[in-house]
Amino acid sequence: MGADRLAAEIAGFAADKKAQSIIEVDLRALVSYADYLIVASGNTERQTKAIHDGIDEGMRHTHGIRPRRVEGLVERQWILMDYLDVVVHIFTPVTREFYRLEALWGEAPVRALEQAEPVPALAELAGT
């Protein structure tokens, strides 16, 4: 699966869990260690964990892949999921505003994914 499709699916799984302010940062022309960042917000620490769980379950169920590394599950204010070509950052609003990660990549193309395509229910994918 290409990195662009992987990013789109991850954004869809985040949207399924009502993530807000989902953006895709295109890093392909800037760095060699990742193609895209997906940045999203959850209103609470509980929701950031639910977004993480939705992405993890969806990617595992539909593609049999897990993130190479996950950070921040204990604090739940900034959860990082590393899928190699796509790195996912899930923030609470206060933490996202404090770190302003999008501003660090100011020269990178950014695409808002507010209308990220929801992924069909996992039960539908399983054929049940």
Buried (B, 14 or more C-beta within 10 A) or exposed (E): EEBBEBBBBBBBBBBBBEBBBBBBBBBBEEEEEBBBBBBBBBEEBEBBBBBBBBBBEBBEEBEEEEBEEBEBEEEBBBBBBBBBBBBBBBBBBEBBEEBEBBEEBEEBEBEEBEEBEEBEEBEEEEEE
